[in-house]
Amino acid sequence: MSNYHRHKLDSAISVQSIITVYHLDLKNTQVTYESHDFPEIYYVEQGSSKVYVNGEEFSLDEGSMIIYGPDTLHGKEQAYIPGGIVGIISFEADAPAMSALYNRPIRLNIRQRERFEALVAKGQSLLQTDEGGCPTKKVFIMNSVDPRETQQLKNLLELFLIELSYGEEKRSSQNYGTNHSRFYQQQMEHLTAFLLDNLDKNLTIKDMTAALWISESSLRRLVQKYKSCGPIAYFQELRMREAKNLIQTTDLSMTEVAEQLGFSSLHYFSRTFRNKTGETPTDYAKMVRKQ
């Protein structure tokens, strides 16, 4: 027997216990701030949801999740979240490899989504409603659950977290940027698409924050980061680009261009156009329509 070498198997992520498993419809659900000394996975199965993490607000769409780290303040104070189906698992773990996953949006691929949804279903099948507590809180029925079933749940959760950890490390090594960067870029793309679809409206900051499900301060930081200006200024810039396009490619009068872009008067349109381009719409038309 002395000829055999025993190699100790270390664990990068080891789950010690499952605390809660939720599968909820968040329609008209009131959420408040909370913080606890264990990690919690918050996954959007259907729809979308806003989350609050240590002073910053994020919008998660379908197939995205965030893993709140231990002692992270999270939730949404006194707010009613629009409808969405979410899966939530909180647990205790010895998981040094997980630190890079905490407190940032993560988009799952189809296989990962299926695995996590199966995890939630598995957890729910092993847990029962906690009498006298929150109607969605779950606890183990220790006298009736086969230990092999609970070990399977533990192992499935560990494998899921390990796969996420590998994926994040791989994306980082390939210079894909952080999840934060990708998330913010995606938000900026969503904002631009929303603005382009509504060039004929007099959009407000409130309209934009509602479309992206972010706070006004987050919106302003987002546009400043990518466009070095404010949200309204960016919207006007897009309108003026379209105004130039209409003047150059159509025979519309200046009044018709102004109306098509939602300006209340030709004077307001002309003044905005001149402030943004340095010339009047009429002067621009004379220049481009001669060509």
C-alpha positions as CSV (number, residue, x, y, z in Angstrom):
1,M,0.0,0.0,0.0
2,S,2.9,2.4,0.6
3,N,3.5,2.5,-3.2
4,Y,0.3,4.4,-3.7
5,H,0.2,8.2,-3.5
6,R,-2.8,9.9,-2.1
7,H,-3.4,13.2,-3.7
8,K,-5.6,15.5,-1.6
9,L,-8.4,17.2,-3.6
10,D,-8.8,20.8,-2.8
11,S,-12.1,22.6,-3.3
12,A,-12.2,26.0,-4.9
13,I,-16.0,26.3,-4.2
14,S,-17.6,24.2,-1.4
15,V,-21.2,24.8,-0.5
16,Q,-21.9,24.0,3.2
17,S,-25.6,24.8,3.4
18,I,-28.7,26.0,1.5
19,I,-30.6,28.8,3.3
20,T,-33.4,29.7,1.0
21,V,-34.8,28.9,-2.4
22,Y,-37.3,31.2,-4.1
23,H,-39.3,31.1,-7.3
24,L,-41.3,34.3,-7.5
25,D,-43.5,36.5,-9.6
26,L,-42.3,40.0,-8.7
27,K,-45.4,41.8,-10.0
28,N,-46.5,44.3,-7.3
29,T,-43.9,42.8,-4.9
30,Q,-42.5,45.4,-2.4
31,V,-38.8,45.0,-1.7
32,T,-36.7,46.7,0.9
33,Y,-33.0,46.9,1.6
34,E,-31.4,43.9,3.3
35,S,-27.9,42.6,4.0
36,H,-26.7,39.2,5.3
37,D,-23.5,37.3,5.9
38,F,-24.0,34.8,3.1
39,P,-24.1,35.0,-0.8
40,E,-27.4,35.1,-2.6
41,I,-28.0,34.4,-6.3
42,Y,-30.8,36.5,-8.0
43,Y,-31.7,35.3,-11.4
44,V,-34.3,36.8,-13.9
45,E,-36.1,33.9,-15.5
46,Q,-38.7,35.9,-17.3
47,G,-39.2,39.7,-17.9
48,S,-36.8,42.1,-16.3
49,S,-36.1,43.5,-12.8
50,K,-34.3,46.3,-11.1
51,V,-31.8,45.6,-8.3
52,Y,-30.0,47.8,-5.9
53,V,-26.4,46.9,-4.9
54,N,-24.4,49.0,-2.5
55,G,-25.7,52.3,-3.7
56,E,-25.9,51.5,-7.4
57,E,-29.0,50.5,-9.4
58,F,-28.9,47.9,-12.2
59,S,-31.5,46.6,-14.6
60,L,-31.4,42.9,-15.3
61,D,-33.1,41.4,-18.3
62,E,-34.2,37.9,-19.0
63,G,-31.4,35.3,-18.6
64,S,-29.2,37.6,-16.4
65,M,-28.3,37.2,-12.8
66,I,-26.4,38.9,-10.0
67,I,-24.7,37.2,-7.0
68,Y,-24.9,39.4,-4.0
69,G,-21.7,39.0,-1.9
70,P,-21.8,38.5,1.8
71,D,-22.7,41.7,3.7
72,T,-23.8,43.4,0.5
73,L,-26.6,45.9,0.9
74,H,-29.2,45.0,-1.8
75,G,-32.8,45.4,-2.7
76,K,-35.0,48.4,-3.7
77,E,-36.3,50.7,-1.1
78,Q,-40.1,51.2,-1.0
79,A,-40.5,50.3,-4.7
80,Y,-42.9,48.1,-6.6
81,I,-41.1,46.1,-9.2
82,P,-42.7,45.4,-12.6
83,G,-43.7,41.8,-13.3
84,G,-40.9,39.3,-13.8
85,I,-40.2,35.7,-12.7
86,V,-37.1,35.3,-10.7
87,G,-35.2,32.4,-9.1
88,I,-33.3,33.1,-5.9
89,I,-30.9,30.8,-4.0
90,S,-29.0,31.8,-0.9
91,F,-26.4,29.6,0.7
92,E,-23.2,29.4,2.8
93,A,-20.0,28.5,1.1
94,D,-16.3,28.4,1.4
95,A,-15.7,29.9,-2.0
96,P,-12.5,32.1,-2.5
97,A,-12.9,31.6,-6.3
98,M,-16.3,33.3,-6.2
99,S,-15.1,36.8,-5.2
100,A,-14.8,37.9,-8.8
101,L,-18.5,37.0,-9.4
102,Y,-20.0,39.1,-6.6
103,N,-22.2,42.2,-7.1
104,R,-22.1,42.5,-10.9
105,P,-24.6,41.5,-13.7
106,I,-23.8,38.2,-15.4
107,R,-25.5,37.0,-18.5
108,L,-26.1,33.3,-18.7
109,N,-26.0,31.2,-21.9
110,I,-28.8,28.8,-22.7
111,R,-27.1,25.8,-21.0
112,Q,-26.4,27.8,-17.8
113,R,-30.0,29.1,-17.7
114,E,-31.3,25.5,-17.9
115,R,-29.0,24.4,-15.2
116,F,-29.9,27.1,-12.8
117,E,-33.7,26.8,-13.4
118,A,-33.3,23.0,-12.7
119,L,-31.4,23.9,-9.5
120,V,-34.3,26.0,-8.3
121,A,-36.8,23.3,-9.2
122,K,-34.7,20.7,-7.4
123,G,-34.4,22.9,-4.3
124,Q,-38.1,23.5,-4.2
125,S,-38.8,19.8,-4.4
126,L,-36.7,19.2,-1.3
127,L,-37.9,22.1,0.8
128,Q,-41.2,23.1,2.4
129,T,-42.8,26.4,3.4
130,D,-41.5,27.8,6.7
131,E,-44.5,27.9,9.0
132,G,-45.1,31.3,10.6
133,G,-42.4,32.9,8.4
134,C,-42.3,34.5,4.9
135,P,-44.6,32.4,2.7
136,T,-41.8,32.1,0.1
137,K,-39.1,31.1,2.5
138,K,-38.1,27.4,2.3
139,V,-36.4,25.1,4.8
140,F,-35.3,21.4,4.6
141,I,-37.6,18.7,5.8
142,M,-34.7,16.9,7.4
143,N,-36.7,13.8,8.5
144,S,-38.0,13.0,5.0
145,V,-35.4,14.2,2.6
146,D,-32.9,11.5,1.3
147,P,-29.3,12.7,2.0
148,R,-28.4,11.7,-1.5
149,E,-30.9,14.2,-2.8
150,T,-29.5,17.0,-0.7
151,Q,-25.9,16.1,-1.7
152,Q,-27.0,16.2,-5.3
153,L,-28.4,19.7,-4.9
154,K,-25.1,20.7,-3.2
155,N,-23.0,19.2,-6.0
156,L,-25.1,20.8,-8.7
157,L,-24.8,24.2,-7.1
158,E,-21.1,23.8,-6.8
159,L,-20.7,22.7,-10.4
160,F,-22.8,25.7,-11.6
161,L,-20.7,28.2,-9.6
162,I,-17.4,26.6,-10.8
163,E,-18.6,26.9,-14.4
164,L,-19.4,30.5,-13.9
165,S,-16.0,31.1,-12.3
166,Y,-14.2,29.5,-15.2
167,G,-16.3,31.5,-17.7
168,E,-15.6,34.8,-16.1
169,E,-11.8,34.0,-15.9
170,K,-11.8,33.0,-19.6
171,R,-13.6,36.1,-20.7
172,S,-11.2,38.3,-18.8
173,S,-8.1,36.5,-20.2
174,Q,-9.5,37.0,-23.7
175,N,-9.8,40.8,-23.1
176,Y,-13.6,40.8,-23.4
177,G,-13.8,43.3,-20.6
178,T,-15.6,43.0,-17.4
179,N,-19.2,42.2,-16.9
180,H,-19.7,45.7,-15.8
181,S,-18.3,47.1,-19.0
182,R,-20.4,44.8,-21.2
183,F,-23.5,45.6,-19.1
184,Y,-23.0,49.4,-19.5
185,Q,-22.3,49.2,-23.2
186,Q,-25.5,47.2,-23.6
187,Q,-27.4,49.8,-21.6
188,M,-26.1,52.6,-23.9
189,E,-27.1,50.6,-26.9
190,H,-30.6,50.2,-25.5
191,L,-30.8,53.9,-24.7
192,T,-29.7,54.9,-28.3
193,A,-32.2,52.5,-29.8
194,F,-35.0,53.9,-27.6
195,L,-34.1,57.5,-28.6
196,L,-33.9,56.7,-32.3
197,D,-37.4,55.1,-32.1
198,N,-38.8,58.2,-30.5
199,L,-37.2,61.1,-32.4
200,D,-40.6,62.6,-33.0
201,K,-41.4,63.0,-29.3
202,N,-40.2,65.5,-26.7
203,L,-38.6,62.9,-24.4
204,T,-37.8,63.8,-20.9
205,I,-35.2,62.4,-18.4
206,K,-38.1,60.5,-16.8
207,D,-39.0,58.9,-20.1
208,M,-35.4,57.6,-20.5
209,T,-35.0,56.3,-17.0
210,A,-38.3,54.5,-17.3
211,A,-37.2,52.9,-20.6
212,L,-34.0,51.6,-19.1
213,W,-35.2,51.0,-15.5
214,I,-32.3,53.0,-14.0
215,S,-32.1,56.1,-11.8
216,E,-31.6,59.6,-13.1
217,S,-28.1,59.7,-11.7
218,S,-27.2,56.4,-13.3
219,L,-28.6,57.6,-16.6
220,R,-26.5,60.8,-16.5
221,R,-23.3,58.9,-15.6
222,L,-24.0,56.4,-18.5
223,V,-24.4,59.1,-21.1
224,Q,-21.5,61.2,-19.8
225,K,-19.3,58.1,-19.9
226,Y,-20.0,57.3,-23.5
227,K,-21.0,60.6,-25.1
228,S,-19.4,63.2,-22.8
229,C,-22.7,65.1,-22.5
230,G,-26.1,64.9,-20.8
231,P,-29.0,62.7,-21.9
232,I,-31.1,65.6,-23.4
233,A,-28.1,66.9,-25.3
234,Y,-27.5,63.5,-26.7
235,F,-31.1,63.1,-27.7
236,Q,-31.0,66.5,-29.5
237,E,-27.8,65.4,-31.2
238,L,-29.6,62.4,-32.6
239,R,-32.5,64.5,-33.7
240,M,-30.2,66.9,-35.6
241,R,-28.5,64.0,-37.3
242,E,-31.9,62.8,-38.5
243,A,-32.8,66.4,-39.5
244,K,-29.7,66.6,-41.7
245,N,-30.6,63.2,-43.2
246,L,-34.1,64.4,-44.0
247,I,-32.9,67.7,-45.5
248,Q,-30.4,65.9,-47.6
249,T,-32.5,63.0,-48.9
250,T,-36.0,64.4,-49.1
251,D,-37.8,67.5,-50.5
252,L,-39.5,68.2,-47.1
253,S,-39.8,71.8,-46.2
254,M,-38.1,73.0,-43.0
255,T,-41.6,73.2,-41.3
256,E,-42.3,69.6,-42.3
257,V,-38.9,68.4,-41.0
258,A,-39.5,70.2,-37.7
259,E,-42.9,68.5,-37.4
260,Q,-41.6,65.1,-38.3
261,L,-39.0,65.4,-35.5
262,G,-41.6,66.6,-32.9
263,F,-40.5,70.2,-32.6
264,S,-43.3,72.5,-31.4
265,S,-42.3,75.3,-33.7
266,L,-40.0,76.0,-36.7
267,H,-38.3,78.7,-34.6
268,Y,-37.4,76.2,-31.9
269,F,-36.2,73.7,-34.5
270,S,-34.1,76.3,-36.3
271,R,-32.5,77.5,-33.1
272,T,-31.7,74.0,-31.9
273,F,-30.3,73.1,-35.3
274,R,-28.1,76.2,-35.4
275,N,-26.8,75.6,-31.8
276,K,-25.8,72.0,-32.7
277,T,-24.4,72.5,-36.2
278,G,-23.4,76.2,-36.4
279,E,-25.7,77.0,-39.3
280,T,-29.4,77.3,-39.9
281,P,-31.5,74.5,-41.5
282,T,-32.1,76.7,-44.6
283,D,-28.4,77.4,-45.1
284,Y,-27.6,73.7,-44.7
285,A,-30.4,72.8,-47.2
286,K,-29.0,75.3,-49.8
287,M,-25.5,73.7,-49.4
288,V,-26.5,70.0,-49.6
289,R,-29.3,70.3,-52.2
290,K,-27.0,72.0,-54.7
291,Q,-24.8,69.0,-54.8
